[in-house]
Amino acid sequence: MTLIAPSRLRLDSSALIANWKTMARMSGAAATGAAVKADAYGLGACEVVPKLWEAGCRDFFVAHWSEAAAIAKLVPPGNIAVLNGISSDDMAAAKEIGAIPVLNTAKQISAWKAGGGGRCHLMLDSGINRLGLGPDQIDAQLLEGLEIDILMSHLASADEDVDQNRRQLAMFHQASQNISARRKSLANSAGIALGKDYCFDLTRPGLAVYGGVPRNELSSEIKQVVWPEARILQIRQLDAGIPVGYNATFTTRECSVLATISVGYADGYFRGFSNSGFCRLDLDRFPVVGRVSMDLVTVDISNSSSQLAEGDWLAMEFELNGAAAASGVSQYELLTGLGRRYSRHWI
Ligand SMILES: *Cc1c(COP(=O)(O)O)cnc(C)c1O
């Protein structure tokens, strides 16, 4: 039985690799890893990880042990870091998987030591106040015996020009002086764009690798990777003054031709695109009209330069910076929200 999904993602391998290489070039002398948590931001970690390995990436960051397990056959497990840390419950599975925990708390450190220790990473909190040991929690006894590979911290506001960036940089410099580690790492995608001072030995880009643009400096450098497309299910002609969709949030102003396409908020084409998203076919641009439904979107194809028919494919505008502005949903959520109903086609 062959089913053809009525919505699909075209995923551009060469754009993915070019974006990672751009991050690597901007990282200067630092090595460049990749955040592949949340199934590589919704694109599919099992596809993304081997491509980035091939491009030269050697450090992969996931959040959960299950995510490490899912890619542990694709790259050496010692090259996978688990950001959310480890508890004693995870210990047996963690040893079997062979990925390396990022230790965030004193309790995680004790659990790691009690489980036999070995190579680990350590998260310092330099001001995001989310995960990691604060500078006042660092003491020699706590860290004694730890074999720390990556000493890292995470920037809270690297996508903005605010003092917090410099403050976090200074705190990371200071706190890391008293800790012996093989490598230091601070920058995410936006942090890389802040400059070489932020890059240390290793950078950890995620968003920009997948086509996101967290800072303007990157807008001319980063290429779109994800191209969603949906099939036309029905075409209708409407007179002026006719309401469209749930709650009639749109009314035709003139005689119009509308296409109903097979994508909706259940696919991560969120309700914020109601009356603000666009579709494309070649040079034509069609506005989303009315409210985005769970499985359907209506677009105005009145100005189409070709004869559209049921079964034709339209491309959703999904350049992430623009799509985030149109929908009011962050670039991160647009990616991680990409639904499972799309068939994914790497080209
Ligand atoms: C997600 C994450 C990254 C990647 O951040 P981007 O903003 O997507 O580049 C890097 N480091 C840590 C600790 C993260 O949680």
Ligand as a Chemical Component Dictionary entry (heavy atoms), coordinates in Angstrom:
data_LIG
# 
_chem_comp.id                   LIG 
_chem_comp.type                 NON-POLYMER 
_chem_comp.pdbx_formal_charge   0 
_chem_comp.three_letter_code    LIG 
# 
loop_
_chem_comp_atom.comp_id 
_chem_comp_atom.atom_id 
_chem_comp_atom.alt_atom_id 
_chem_comp_atom.type_symbol 
_chem_comp_atom.charge 
_chem_comp_atom.model_Cartn_x 
_chem_comp_atom.model_Cartn_y 
_chem_comp_atom.model_Cartn_z 
_chem_comp_atom.pdbx_ordinal 
LIG C1 C1 C 0 19.578 24.677 22.521 1  
LIG C2 C2 C 0 20.905 25.006 23.029 2  
LIG C3 C3 C 0 21.901 25.498 22.171 3  
LIG C4 C4 C 0 21.618 25.915 20.747 4  
LIG O1 O1 O 0 20.987 27.181 20.775 5  
LIG P1 P1 P 0 20.516 27.951 19.440 6  
LIG O2 O2 O 0 19.983 29.229 19.966 7  
LIG O3 O3 O 0 19.445 27.110 18.829 8  
LIG O4 O4 O 0 21.697 28.105 18.560 9  
LIG C5 C5 C 0 23.172 25.639 22.694 10 
LIG N1 N1 N 0 23.445 25.360 23.996 11 
LIG C6 C6 C 0 22.499 24.921 24.851 12 
LIG C7 C7 C 0 22.863 24.651 26.268 13 
LIG C8 C8 C 0 21.196 24.740 24.418 14 
LIG O5 O5 O 0 20.254 24.335 25.273 15 
# 
loop_
_chem_comp_bond.comp_id 
_chem_comp_bond.atom_id_1 
_chem_comp_bond.atom_id_2 
_chem_comp_bond.value_order 
_chem_comp_bond.pdbx_ordinal 
LIG C1 C2 SING 1  
LIG C2 C3 SING 2  
LIG C2 C8 DOUB 3  
LIG C3 C4 SING 4  
LIG C3 C5 DOUB 5  
LIG C4 O1 SING 6  
LIG O1 P1 SING 7  
LIG P1 O2 DOUB 8  
LIG P1 O3 SING 9  
LIG P1 O4 SING 10 
LIG C5 N1 SING 11 
LIG N1 C6 DOUB 12 
LIG C6 C7 SING 13 
LIG C6 C8 SING 14 
LIG C8 O5 SING 15 
# 
